[in-house]
Structure formats: structure tokens, C-alpha cells
Amino acid sequence: MKINQTVCEHAVKRVTELSEKCLFDHSGNKGSGYGENLAAGPTECEANVKLWTDEKPLYNSSNTEWQAEAGHYTQVVWKDSLDLCCAQASHCKYKTVTLCSYYPHGNVIGKFNDNV
């Protein structure tokens, strides 16, 4: 994966929206083509990525369906997601919110065996 300016613009826009509206929810892709991971609390991006990758033991490679308990992990390692960018913003309920955007999005039903 590599950092991509267009993905950075999307990540900054999304995390700013969450901050300004005091929201904390995934976009659900909504046709944007971007995948997304969110974290609240730890202020270092590395700490948040570790939280997401710590879901690895929860991933069952023999199950080719969506696994919510490992969804952050599978997006982080998704082979077809080539570009990413992370952004942070202050938040009314949480000290800091971290949002990482991935393009193209991962966690595609029917594609887990090829990408995780």
C-alpha cells in the first residue's frame, strides 16, 4: 500500500465531518469506493493500527464470508486495497478520532480468500 493524495483528501474530509457533527460511525462505503477503519481514544496512529491488526486471531480463513469481529484487520491487510491515508481530528465525545481510508475498499464478499 502507498499513501495517495486523493485518498488523503477523502480521509480528512470524513474525519472532519465526524468531528464537526460529533459522530462516530463508518461511512459504509456509500458508493464512494473507499474502505474505512475508525478508532477513538489512542492518539497515535500506530496504536490504532495495532488495535486493528490485533484482530488477526479472530479471523477464520476457512470462512469466506464477512466476519465483523475481524473486519478492521481484514481491511488493513486487503491485497486489492492499494492506496491509503489516515487522518485524525478532535472529537466531542472522544479526545481524538483516527480514520484510515483505503482505496479500493476491501472486505468484499466472495473475495476474502484472494485478499486476506
C-alpha positions in Angstrom: 0.0 0.0 0.0 1.0 3.6 -0.6 -0.2 6.9 0.6 -2.3 8.6 -2.0 -3.2 12.3 -2.0 -6.7 11.8 -3.3 -7.3 9.2 -0.5 -5.9 11.7 2.0 -8.3 14.3 0.9 -11.2 11.9 1.4 -9.9 10.8 4.8 -9.5 14.4 6.0 -13.0 15.3 4.7 -14.6 12.3 6.5 -12.8 12.7 9.9 -13.6 16.4 9.8 -17.3 15.6 9.2 -17.2 13.2 12.2 -15.6 15.8 14.4 -17.9 18.7 13.4 -21.1 16.6 13.7 -19.9 14.7 16.8 -20.5 11.4 15.0 -18.6 8.1 15.3 -19.7 5.8 12.6 -18.4 4.1 9.4 -19.5 5.5 6.1 -20.5 2.1 4.9 -18.7 2.9 1.6 -22.0 4.5 0.4 -20.8 4.2 -3.2 -17.6 6.1 -2.6 -15.3 3.1 -3.3 -13.3 3.8 -0.1 -12.9 1.4 2.8 -12.6 2.8 6.3 -11.3 2.0 9.7 -12.2 4.1 12.8 -10.7 4.3 16.2 -11.3 6.6 19.2 -9.0 7.2 22.1 -5.4 6.5 21.5 -3.9 9.5 19.8 -1.1 7.7 17.9 -2.0 6.2 14.5 0.4 3.3 15.1 -1.5 2.4 18.3 -4.8 2.3 16.4 -3.4 0.2 13.6 -2.2 -2.2 16.2 -5.7 -2.4 17.7 -7.0 -3.3 14.2 -4.3 -5.9 13.4 -4.7 -7.5 16.8 -8.0 -8.8 15.4 -6.0 -11.3 13.3 -6.6 -14.3 15.7 -10.3 -13.6 15.3 -10.2 -14.2 11.5 -11.2 -17.6 10.4 -9.6 -18.3 7.0 -12.0 -21.2 6.3 -15.0 -18.8 6.5 -15.2 -16.9 3.2 -18.0 -14.6 4.5 -17.8 -11.2 6.2 -16.5 -11.6 9.8 -17.4 -8.4 11.8 -15.1 -9.3 14.7 -12.1 -9.2 12.3 -13.3 -6.5 9.9 -10.7 -3.9 10.8 -7.9 -6.5 10.4 -9.1 -7.7 7.0 -9.3 -4.2 5.7 -5.8 -3.4 6.8 -4.3 -6.4 5.0 -6.7 -6.5 2.0 -4.4 -7.2 -1.0 -6.5 -5.3 -3.6 -6.6 -2.1 -1.5 -3.5 -0.3 -2.9 -3.8 3.2 -1.6 -4.5 4.6 1.9 -4.3 7.6 4.1 -5.1 8.2 7.8 -6.3 11.4 9.4 -7.1 12.5 12.9 -9.4 15.1 14.5 -10.5 16.1 17.9 -14.0 14.9 18.9 -16.7 16.0 21.3 -17.0 12.5 23.0 -13.5 11.2 22.5 -10.3 13.0 22.7 -9.2 12.0 19.2 -10.7 10.1 16.4 -8.5 8.3 13.8 -9.9 7.4 10.4 -8.0 5.5 7.8 -9.4 5.4 4.2 -8.4 2.6 1.8 -8.8 2.5 -2.0 -10.3 0.5 -3.4 -12.3 -0.7 -0.4 -11.7 -4.2 1.0 -14.0 -6.6 2.8 -15.7 -7.6 -0.4 -18.0 -10.6 0.0 -16.7 -13.5 -2.1 -13.1 -12.1 -2.3 -11.7 -12.9 1.2 -9.7 -16.0 0.1 -7.9 -13.9 -2.6 -7.2 -10.9 -0.4 -6.5 -11.9 3.2 
